Amino acid sequence: MSDVFGRMVEIFRLDLMLQIGLATLLGGAIGLEREMGGKPAGLRTNILICVGSVLYTHLSIAMLSAGGGAIPPGTDTTRVAAQIVTGVGFIGAGTILHARGAVVGLTSAATIWVVAAIGIALGSGYYLEGVGTTLAVVVVLAGLGRVEKVLQSHSMRSTITVHARPGPTVVEDLETLVRRSGLDVVAVSNRTENVDIVIDFELRGSKRLYDQAVVTLLHHDHVRTVSTGE
């Protein structure tokens, strides 16, 4: 009976189907949390990275042990895993945005990196480790968000100064962008210098939110420069 079951597993690749199914569930669980948070690497991205890592890992092991035999002694089985890490690094770099000292997207890049590691673990047959790591990642991403909100209530207070081209609603538009970033706007003042409008935002919030606000402001059509009170 065990021989028949083993033959079915071999013919239908049930072990690979199990790994792909788990990759879809685990990558989807992490991706759902990212998607709900409006992050650049969401549900589909994390699922595809996890499934791809599983396939690369599983097939590399299968090809090394082709013919049903054991993996030859001295064979480097970590080569494909190393290449997956390198490839995922490029994807993660694409989620990081850098502009004039402000860096955002590091958490998304780190999440992609860990999701690839989960896929490698599943493709290697370490199912319990993959599930446990997924639970830990979800707790870190979702649970620590509440801790960050508590810390933000005791966060720093600073000023962002924006030089922008004049416009009928430019001050209101920029204030809306700052508020959407999650910072508390304590006070707003503006003045005219030469041909520019200079807007001073007195804000309260975390360093991460300041960085996000700076990047968002820099992408506005009317904004020339953004400086902080650091």
C-alpha positions as CSV (number, residue, x, y, z in Angstrom):
1,M,0.0,0.0,0.0
2,S,2.8,2.4,0.9
3,D,4.5,1.6,-2.4
4,V,1.3,2.5,-4.3
5,F,1.0,5.8,-2.4
6,G,4.7,6.6,-3.0
7,R,4.1,5.9,-6.7
8,M,1.1,8.3,-6.7
9,V,3.1,11.0,-5.0
10,E,5.9,10.6,-7.6
11,I,3.5,10.6,-10.6
12,F,1.2,13.4,-9.6
13,R,4.0,15.4,-7.9
14,L,1.8,15.7,-4.8
15,D,4.7,16.9,-2.7
16,L,5.3,19.8,-5.1
17,M,1.5,20.6,-5.2
18,L,1.5,20.6,-1.3
19,Q,4.4,23.0,-1.3
20,I,2.8,25.3,-3.9
21,G,-0.5,25.3,-2.0
22,L,1.3,26.2,1.3
23,A,3.2,28.9,-0.5
24,T,0.0,30.4,-1.8
25,L,-1.6,30.4,1.7
26,L,1.4,31.6,3.6
27,G,2.5,34.2,1.1
28,G,-1.1,35.3,0.8
29,A,-1.4,35.7,4.6
30,I,1.6,38.1,4.7
31,G,0.5,39.8,1.4
32,L,-3.0,40.4,2.7
33,E,-1.6,42.3,5.7
34,R,0.6,44.4,3.3
35,E,-2.4,44.9,1.0
36,M,-4.6,46.2,3.7
37,G,-1.9,48.6,4.8
38,G,-1.7,50.0,1.2
39,K,1.9,48.9,0.8
40,P,3.6,48.6,-2.6
41,A,4.3,44.8,-2.3
42,G,0.8,43.4,-1.6
43,L,-1.1,40.2,-2.0
44,R,-0.1,39.1,-5.5
45,T,3.5,40.1,-5.1
46,N,4.1,38.1,-2.0
47,I,2.2,35.0,-3.3
48,L,4.2,35.0,-6.5
49,I,7.6,35.4,-4.7
50,C,6.8,32.6,-2.3
51,V,5.6,30.2,-5.1
52,G,8.5,31.1,-7.3
53,S,11.0,30.4,-4.4
54,V,9.3,27.0,-3.8
55,L,9.5,26.0,-7.5
56,Y,13.2,27.0,-7.8
57,T,14.2,25.2,-4.7
58,H,12.1,22.1,-5.3
59,L,13.2,21.7,-8.9
60,S,16.9,22.3,-8.1
61,I,16.8,19.5,-5.5
62,A,14.9,17.2,-7.9
63,M,17.4,17.8,-10.7
64,L,20.4,17.2,-8.4
65,S,18.9,13.8,-7.4
66,A,17.6,12.9,-10.9
67,G,17.1,9.3,-11.5
68,G,15.8,8.6,-8.0
69,G,19.2,8.4,-6.4
70,A,20.7,10.4,-3.6
71,I,22.3,13.8,-4.1
72,P,25.9,13.2,-5.1
73,P,28.4,13.9,-2.3
74,G,30.1,17.3,-2.4
75,T,27.2,18.9,-4.4
76,D,26.4,22.4,-3.4
77,T,22.7,22.4,-2.7
78,T,22.7,26.0,-1.5
79,R,23.6,27.5,-4.9
80,V,20.0,28.0,-6.1
81,A,18.9,29.4,-2.7
82,A,21.7,32.0,-2.9
83,Q,20.6,33.0,-6.4
84,I,17.0,33.4,-5.1
85,V,18.2,35.7,-2.4
86,T,20.1,37.8,-5.0
87,G,17.1,38.0,-7.3
88,V,14.7,38.9,-4.6
89,G,17.2,41.6,-3.5
90,F,16.5,43.4,-6.8
91,I,12.8,43.2,-6.3
92,G,13.1,44.5,-2.8
93,A,15.2,47.4,-4.0
94,G,12.4,48.4,-6.3
95,T,10.1,49.0,-3.3
96,I,12.5,51.4,-1.6
97,L,12.1,55.0,-2.5
98,H,14.9,57.5,-1.8
99,A,14.6,61.2,-2.2
100,R,16.8,63.9,-0.6
101,G,17.6,61.9,2.5
102,A,14.1,60.4,3.0
103,V,13.9,56.6,2.6
104,V,10.6,54.7,2.7
105,G,9.7,51.1,1.8
106,L,12.3,49.3,3.9
107,T,9.7,47.2,5.7
108,S,8.2,46.1,2.4
109,A,11.7,45.1,1.1
110,A,12.4,43.2,4.2
111,T,9.1,41.4,4.0
112,I,9.8,40.3,0.4
113,W,13.1,39.0,1.6
114,V,11.5,36.9,4.4
115,V,8.7,35.6,2.1
116,A,11.4,34.3,-0.3
117,A,13.0,32.5,2.7
118,I,9.7,31.0,3.6
119,G,9.4,29.7,0.0
120,I,12.8,28.2,0.2
121,A,12.0,26.4,3.5
122,L,8.8,25.0,2.0
123,G,10.6,23.8,-1.2
124,S,13.1,22.1,1.0
125,G,10.5,20.3,3.0
126,Y,10.7,22.4,6.2
127,Y,6.9,22.9,6.5
128,L,6.7,23.5,10.2
129,E,9.5,26.1,10.0
130,G,7.7,27.9,7.1
131,V,4.4,28.0,8.9
132,G,6.0,29.2,12.2
133,T,8.0,31.9,10.4
134,T,4.8,33.1,8.6
135,L,3.0,33.5,12.0
136,A,6.0,35.4,13.4
137,V,6.0,37.8,10.4
138,V,2.3,38.5,10.6
139,V,2.6,39.2,14.3
140,V,5.5,41.6,13.7
141,L,3.7,43.4,10.8
142,A,0.3,43.6,12.3
143,G,0.8,43.5,16.1
144,L,3.7,45.9,16.3
145,G,1.7,48.5,14.4
146,R,-0.3,49.1,17.6
147,V,3.0,49.5,19.5
148,E,4.1,52.1,17.0
149,K,0.9,54.1,17.5
150,V,1.5,54.2,21.2
151,L,5.1,55.4,20.7
152,Q,3.8,58.0,18.2
153,S,1.8,59.6,21.0
154,H,5.2,60.4,22.7
155,S,6.9,61.2,19.4
156,M,9.0,64.2,18.4
157,R,7.9,67.5,17.3
158,S,9.5,69.3,14.3
159,T,9.0,71.6,11.4
160,I,9.0,71.0,7.6
161,T,9.6,74.0,5.4
162,V,8.3,73.9,1.8
163,H,9.3,76.2,-1.1
164,A,6.6,76.0,-3.8
165,R,5.5,77.8,-6.9
166,P,2.4,79.9,-6.3
167,G,-1.1,78.4,-7.0
168,P,-4.6,79.1,-5.9
169,T,-4.9,76.1,-3.6
170,V,-1.3,75.1,-3.2
171,V,-1.2,75.6,0.6
172,E,-4.4,73.6,1.2
173,D,-3.2,70.9,-1.1
174,L,0.1,70.5,0.6
175,E,-1.5,70.5,4.0
176,T,-3.8,67.7,2.9
177,L,-0.9,65.6,1.8
178,V,0.9,66.1,5.1
179,R,-2.2,65.1,7.1
180,R,-2.6,62.0,4.9
181,S,0.9,60.9,5.8
182,G,-0.4,60.4,9.4
183,L,1.4,63.3,11.0
184,D,-0.4,65.6,13.4
185,V,-0.4,69.2,12.1
186,V,0.1,71.5,15.0
187,A,0.4,74.8,13.1
188,V,0.7,76.0,9.5
189,S,2.0,79.4,8.3
190,N,3.0,80.7,4.9
191,R,4.8,83.7,3.5
192,T,6.1,85.0,0.1
193,E,9.8,85.0,-0.7
194,N,10.7,86.3,-4.2
195,V,8.5,84.3,-6.5
196,D,7.9,81.3,-4.2
197,I,5.4,80.6,-1.4
198,V,7.2,79.4,1.7
199,I,5.0,77.1,3.9
200,D,6.1,76.1,7.5
201,F,4.4,73.0,8.9
202,E,4.8,72.5,12.6
203,L,4.2,68.7,13.0
204,R,4.2,65.9,15.6
205,G,4.9,62.3,14.7
206,S,7.4,59.6,14.2
207,K,10.6,59.8,12.1
208,R,9.2,57.3,9.7
209,L,6.1,59.5,9.0
210,Y,8.3,62.5,8.6
211,D,10.3,60.7,5.9
212,Q,7.1,59.6,4.1
213,A,5.7,63.2,4.2
214,V,8.9,64.6,2.7
215,V,8.8,62.1,-0.2
216,T,5.1,62.8,-0.8
217,L,5.7,66.6,-0.8
218,L,8.6,66.3,-3.2
219,H,6.4,64.6,-5.8
220,H,3.9,67.5,-5.9
221,D,4.1,69.5,-9.1
222,H,4.4,72.9,-7.4
223,V,7.0,72.0,-4.8
224,R,10.6,73.1,-5.4
225,T,12.4,72.1,-2.2
226,V,11.6,70.6,1.2
227,S,13.7,71.0,4.3
228,T,13.2,69.7,7.8
229,G,14.0,71.2,11.2
230,E,16.6,68.5,12.0
